[in-house]
């Protein structure tokens, strides 16, 4: 009988040890993967609300490629961030996707793209499309195992001086759907871990790519087109989710947030990263660099 009791005691001990190690593994995973999301979510938003909305994972609405098409996400942010919803009727471009709701912009001609996006202008006054191929869409980003999804505005290559606090302008009329007023920069350790995870992945995970963009403003325009303004140093206090903006209105200033220079506090690498999206694809995706440059030159006149 004594031996039987010892046997059962040993079984219980081994089970408890195994359970403890399992909890440690879960905690370690949450620190390497989930912590990047938790520091990126908007301020004052409850974790339960972020994780689930109408039975769906809300991450895609907030930071993924489908946020720009979800009017439900706008209502969600108004309700949870305390932003006052605009008075009166919403603009037409927010209540209906329009005739291009199913358009695949990777499959249409350059001229069709130019016609569709030609209401936009440069988000930096007096700037031009960069003369450097690596600052255009589709340029490889080997440090994070991904590609560049937008247009960079650096001093010199963009034809103007871009320094810390250069004004960033709305490229077209629209409504703000994201404004990172509560942004917190990654630590050096978080940045290096994000680079490591991205480099080991097949392509940069969306939630980490979002971290690399730093402080951001997103604006939704006609036909569901969305422009993104990244690496910002500051955002104007009046730019909130739900704010209707005019073309050329100042929305923030240039910086280097989300970059290695920012986490190391070098003061270098100041620029604006500007993206144009429609239906889950960025403008110029999968096109040769010469064609991409011509499209942006024609669009952003």
N, C-alpha and C positions, 0 to 999 in steps of 0.2 A: 504493500500500500504506500509506504514511504517513497519507493522508487517511482510509483505512478504520479504522486504529487510533485516530485522533482521534475519529472518529464513535462507535465502540464505547465509548471512554472517556467521552464526553459522555453517552451513554445510561446508563452505570453511575452516573455522578455524579448525574444527575437522579433516578434510582431511589432512591439513598441519601438525597437531600434530601427526597423525598416520604415515605419511610419514617419519617424523623426527625420530620416534622411530624405524621404520624399517631400516633406514640407520645405526642407532646405533647398532642394532643387527648384521647387516652384518659386520660392523667394528669389533665388538667383536669376531665374528667367525674367521675373518681373523687373529686376533692376537693370538688366541689359536691353530688354526690348520695350517693355511697357512704360518705363520711366520717360522715354523720349516722347511718347504720346501725352503723358500726364502733364509734362511741362509745356506742351505746345497748345493745349486746349485753351479756349477763351477764358478770361478771368471770371470768377464767381459762378461758373457753370458746374452744376452737380455732376459727379461721375456717372450716376445712374441715368441721367438725361443724355449725357454724351454717348454712352454705350448703346442705348436703345431708344428708338423713336418710331412709333407705330409698328413695332415688331421688327424693325430693321436696324442694322448697324449704322449709327449716325456718322461714324468717322468719314465715310465717303461724302456725305453732305457737307461736312465742315472742311475737310482738307483733301479729299480725293478728286478725281477727274469729273465727277458727276454733280458736284455742288452747284456748278453754274447753271444747271438745267432744272433745279428743284425749287419751285416757289414755296413748297412746304417747308423747306429749310429756312427760307427767309422768315416765315411766320414763327418757326421754332426759335430762331435767334431773337426776334423781337420779344417773344414771351419770356425767354430765359436770361437775356442780357439786360432787360429793362429798357431797351431802346424803344422810343416812341414810334409807333407806326405812322407813316405819313398820312396827313389828313386828306380826305377826298378819295377819288378813284386812283388806283395805281396806273402808272403809264402803260400804254399798250404793250411795250416791249417786255413788261414783267408779267402780264396776265396771259400772254399767248406766245408760244414759241415762234409762230409765223411759218411761212412757206418753206423755210430751211431747217425745220426741226429734225429732219432725217438726213440732211445733206452730209455726205462724207467729203470733207474738204481736201482729202488726199487724192480724190479721184476726179477732180474737176480741173479745168484749164486755168492757167495763170490769169488770163483775162477775166474769167468769171470770179476768181478770188479778188482781183483788184477792184472790180465793180462792187462786190459785196462788202469789202472792208474799207472802201475809200473815204468813208465819213470820219475816219480816225486821223490823228495828227501826231507828231512827235511829242512824247511826254516831257521832254527837256527843250526849253525854248532855244531856237536857233540851231538845233542839232541836226545831224544827218545820219544816215545808216552807216554803221561802222565799216571802216576800210579793212578790218582784220577778220579773216574767215573764222577764226576761233571764237569770235564774239557774236556769231550768227547762229540761228537755230540749226540743229543736227550736228553741231561740232561735238566731237567726243569729249567726255569728262572722265578720263581714266582713273583719276584718284578715287572716284566713287562708283566706277563701273556703270556709267550712264551716258546720256547725251544732253546737250544744251537745248532747252525748249523755248528759248526766247532770244531777245536782242539786247546786247549790253551797250551802255553809254558810259565810256571812259573819257577822260581828258585826252585831247589829241585825236584819237581815232574816230571820235564822234563829231569832230569839227568845232567843238566848243570846250571851254574849261568846265570840268565837273569836279567840284571839291565838296568837302563836308558841308552839308546844308544848302547845296544847290536846290532850288525849287523843283519839285516834281509835279507835273500838271496832268489833269485828267485828259486822256487821249480823245475822248468823245463824251457826249451827254449820256447820262445813265444814272443808275442807283448803286450805292455802295452796298456790297453784300458781305464784305469782310474788312475789318479794321483792327489791327493788332495793337491796341493801346496798352494792353497788359503784357506785352512781349517780355520774355526773360531770356537772355542769351545763354547758350550752352556753356558749361565749364570746359576746360581743356580736356578733362577726362571724358566727358560726354561727347565732345566733338570727335576725339580719336576713336571712341567706341563706335560712334555712328559711321565713321569712315570705314572702320574694320568690317562692320556688319554689311555695309553697302558693297564693299569690294568683294566680299565672299558670296554675295547674292548674284543671281543671274542678271539682275538690273537693279538700280537703286530703288529700294522700297519707297512707296509713295509717302509714308509718314516721315521717313528720314529726309527725302528730297524736300519735303515741306520745311523741315528744320533748317536745311541748308539755304533756303530762300530768305531766312531771317524775318525781320519785321515787314509785314505786307499790308497792302490795300488791294482789294478786288472790286471791280466795277462791272455791273451787268449793263449791256447796251441793247440796242435793237436786234431782233432776230435771235436772241439768246447768246449773242457774242459777249465774251467776258475778257477784260484786260486785267492783268496782274502786275503789280508794282512791288518789287522785292529789294531786299537789302537796305530798307529805309533806315535813316537815322531817327526821324521823327514823323509823326502824323498830326495833321492839324486837328485841334480840339473839336472843331465842328464836323469833322468827318467821322460819322458813326454809321453802323449798320442801319440802312433805311434812308440815309441822306441822299437826296437827289442832287446831282452835280452837273455843272455846265462844262462844255468843252473848254479846255484851257484853265480851268479852276485849279488853284493850288491845293494839293491833297497832302503833301508832306515834303520831306527833304531827303537828299541822297545820303547814303552811308555805306557801311560794309557788314551789317549784321548778318549772322549766319555763316560767315566765312572764317577761315583760319586766322586772318588778320584781325578780325573782331575779337575772337576768343583769346588771342594773344596780345590784344590791345596795342597793336603796332601803329595804328592810325593810317595805314596804307590800304590800297585796294579799293578806294572809294569809287563807287559807280552805281548806276541804276540798272537792274535787270528787269526787262519789260517783256511780258508774254501776252499773246493774243490767242484765244481759244474759241472753238465752236464744236459742239457735239463730241466732246472727248478727244479732240485733236488740236494741236497747236498749229498756227499758221506757218506753212512752209515744211511741215513734217514730210520726211522721206523724199524731198526734192534736192537736186544738185545745188551746190552753193551759189553758182552764178544765177540760177533761176530764183532762188530765195532772195538774194540781194536785190534783184530787179523788182520782185513783187513788193518788198518792203519799201523800196524807193518810190514806187508808183502809188502805194497805199498812203504812205506817211508824208505826202507833199505838204 
